[in-house]
Amino acid sequence: METIRDRGDKHMAQKGSGIFLVYVDIDAQHEKEFNEWYNQEHLPELLAVPGILAAARYEAVKGGPKYLAFYELDRALHQKGYLPQKSEVCTKNLMI
């Protein structure tokens, strides 16, 4: 499984000046719900934030953590010190 998205404005080829990496393991019982939330809600919300240029998510084929998400940031976002906050959907429904 690989999820790669850009904001729809062709920024994938552009190189930002910052990166934000997140890795996570999800309990098997919550994995389907987590992937639906990530792909349908979380990722579009993040890509709507000015300064987040692109996102990619990878799944480990061996070892762990199971998921690694990579976010490319532009200079403005990097300078503001923005870090994505936990989504209420994630904390209320998935309890991760």
Secondary structure as UniProt FT lines:
FT   STRAND          2..6
FT   HELIX           11..13
FT   STRAND          18..24
FT   HELIX           28..30
FT   HELIX           31..37
FT   HELIX           38..42
FT   HELIX           43..47
FT   TURN            50..51
FT   STRAND          52..59
FT   STRAND          67..73
FT   HELIX           75..80
FT   HELIX           88..89
FT   HELIX           90..94
//
